[in-house]
Amino acid sequence: MSDYQRIADVIRYLDGNFADQPDLADLASRAGLSESHFHHVFTDWVGATPKEFLQCLTVSHARRLLLEGESVLSAAYESGLSGPGRLHDLCVSLEAASPGEIKAGGLGWTISAGCASTPFGMAMIAQNPRGVCWLSFPDDEESAWEEMSAQWPKAEWLRSDGDAQRIADCIFQPTASRVPIRAHVRGSDFQVKVWRALLRIPAGSLVSYGALAGAAGFPTASRAVGTAIGQNAISYLIPCHRVIRQTGVMGNYRWDPIRKRAMIAWEGCLSAHASS
């Protein structure tokens, strides 16, 4: 069992037993580990203690991040920021596919794609000549490959787990040397505006669907914005996991709500340690 699988199992256990307030010994036992090994798993995974991680899973913590995130998002737009989004010192630039590119379906392109290990389990990642065009956390690799390749059906697809892992390392290793990463998406003008707005949300912050809708320029279209978020094909890099309900409830996530909560807690721990 991977570290992420153990952590996901702990989150599920907490969901069902929160009223009992299980202590670290209970959680370690649930994970099938000694308390010391359980502590090591968390510090190795995120550089935080189990206690710090569990605090990042609470609704009260989510509400605080929500207030902070919406303040940051509002300030960014009021000051006219238009530069790339940042994850720590990771620069992400988003390019939208042109109508001609979509019509060509990737004809003449070679797209490298493969599976990679990440802090949140196995990911499938693809990169076309314009940038990273897919990042998902599939349960079934075969069906995920079919869904991914249907985005650019006329391209030549080359399997390379090594290329995928190199991209994953750039995205997910907090201490890695950061280089700008290009994301290439195909979508409507509306969807692209929503995805660009997502890049404005700093790591370790959260915003509500309504606040994101306003920031994207569609203040009365929260439901449509939520649909566009769910159609994002580049998980984590375009951070749809940083959008939650106004109440502090995490809400759904295309690649498993448990994974969304783990991502939020992971980033919260990293941000807390970076600022301390």
N, C-alpha and C positions, 0 to 999 in steps of 0.2 A: 504494500500500500504506500502511495506517495505521501509526502508531507501535506500537499493540498487536499488529498482525499481524507486524511485524518482531520484536518482543520474543518473541512466541509461537514464531516460527520459530527464534530463538536458543535458547530453552529446549529445543525438539525436537532441535536440533543438538547441544546439550550432552548430552542423554540418550544419543544414539548415539555420541558421541565423547569422553565424559568421561575415559576412560583415557588419551587423547592429551593431555589438559590444554591445550586450545586457548587461545591468548592473545588479547588484545583485537584484534590485527590480524586473526587468523583469524575472530573473531566479526563484526568490522566488514565483512570481505569477504563473509561468509555473508549479512549483512543487505544487501549491495549498497551500502554507504556507506563514506565515508572514515572514518578513525579519529576525526577531530575531529567530523564530523557524527554518528557513532555515539555519541560522548560527549554531544553536545548532545541527541540523542533521549532518552537516559536521564535527563539532568538536567531536561529539560523535562517528561518524563512523571512523575517521582516526586521530583525534587529531590535525587537521589543519583547517584553515579558508577556506571559499569558494574561496577567492582570491588565496590562496596558491595552492589549488586543481586545479583551472582553469589554473594556470600557468603551471602545470604539464601535461596539455593536449595539449600544443602547439607543433607544429612541431619543432620549434627552440629548445625547451627543449628536445625533443626526440633526435635531432641531437647531442646535447651536451652529453646526456647520452650514445649515441652510441659511441662517441669518447672515453669517459671514460671507458665504458664497454669493448670495444675491446682492450684497453690498458691493463686493468686488466686481461682479458682472455689470452692475449699474454704473459704477465709476468708470469702468473700461469703456463703455459705450458713450458715456457723457463726455469723456475726454477724447473721443474719436480714435481710439486705438484700432489699428487695422493690421498690425504685424501678426506673425504666426503665433499660434498657441504654444504654450510651454508646459512641459512636464518635467519638473526640476529644471535642468538646463537642456532639455530636449526640445528642439525646434521642429514643429510639424507644419508643413505647408500643404494646403489642400488645393488640388487642381480638378476641375470638372471636365468630364469627357465632352468633346464637341459633338454636335449632331452628326457630323461626318464620321467621327470615330465610332459612334454607336451604330450607325448604319452599316459600316464596314465590318462590325462584329469582331474586330481584332485581326482582320486579314493582314498577313505580313508580319505580325508580331510573334515573338517567342516569349511565353510567359513561364517563369520559373515558379514552381509551387511545391510545397511539402509540409511535413509535420515537424513541430518543434516543441521542446519542453519549456514550460513557463511556470511561474509561481502559482498559476491557476489551472494547472493540468495541461494536457496536450492541446496544442493549437494548430490549426491549418492556416498557412500563410502563403500568399501569392504576390508576385511583383511583376508588373508589365513594364514596357519601356518608359512609361510615364511615372511610375512609382508603385508603392504598395497598394494593391487593389482588393485585397481580401485578408481578413483575419477573423477566424471564428474558433469556437470551442465545441467541436461536434461530438455527439455521442456515437455516431456511425460514420466512419471515415469514407466509405464508398458513396453513400448518398450525399455527403458533404462535398465530395469531389465533383459529383454530377451537378450539384447546385452552383458551385463555384465556377466550373467551366462553362456553364450555360450563360454566364455574364458576357463572355467573349467566345462565342461558339466557333468562330472561324480562325482563331489563333492556334498556334502550335504550342501545346502544353508540355513542359519539361519537368519531370519529377526530380526535385533536389531538396532533400531534407537538410543538407548542409547549408544551402542558401537560406532556407527558412529559419534555421537555428541562428544564423548570423544576424538576421533581421530581428528575431526575438530577443537576442542578447542586447542589441542596441536599444530596444524599447523597454525591457523589463529589468535590466540590471541597474540599480540606483547609483552604483559607483562606477559604472562604465564611462568611458570617454564618449561624450555625446557628439553626434554629428547630425546635421539637419536631415530630416526624413520627409520625403514627399509621399502624400497620399493621393491616389487617383480614383475618383468616384464617378459613377454614372447615375444620374438622377435628374429629376425635374429642377427648375430654378428654385421652387419652393423648398424641396428637400435639401438642395445644396446650401441654401441660406440657413436652414436649421442646423445642418452639420457644421457649417462655419461657426455658428453661434456656440455650439458645443465646445469648440476649441478654445473659447474664451474662458471656460470654467477652469480655474487652477486646480491642480492636484491637491487633495486634502480638503476641498470645498465641495458643497452641494448646492443645487438650485432646484426650485420647483418647476413643474411643467409650465405654469403660468408665467413665471419670471423669464424662462427661456423663450417662450412665445413672444413676450414683449421685446426681449433683446434681439430676436430674429426679425422683428418688424411686423409681427402678426399677433397683436395683443388679444384679439378676440378668437383666436384659432388654436386654443390649447389642445383640443382633441386631435386636430389634424397634425399639429406639431408632435404630439405623442406617437401618432402613426408613423411620421417621418423618422422619428428616433428609432422605432422598432425596425425600420427598413435599412438602417445603417449596416453595411456589409464589412466594415473595418472596425471590429470590436476593440475596445480599450484605447487604440490610437486616436480614434474619434470617440471621446469619452461619454457615451450614452449612459454609462453606469453612474454618472455623477448627477443624474436627474431623478428626483424622488417626489413623492406627494407632499403637499404643503403641511400635512399633519406630522411629517417625520417618518411615515411608513414608507418602506423602500419601494414597494410596487413590483411589477413584473420585470423580467429581463429575458431577452431572446435566448440567451445561453445559460439559463438557470438562475432564479432569484438568489439561491445560496451563493453562487459565484459572484453575483453583484455585491452582496454584503461582504464577502471576503475581500473583494477589490477595494471597497470603500474603507474597510478597516485597515487593510494593508497600506493604502495611501495615507490614511489618517496617522498611522504609526510613523511612517516615514517622514511626513511633514512635521510631526511633533518633535521628532529627534533632530531634524534638520534645523529647526528654530531654537532648540535648547542649547 
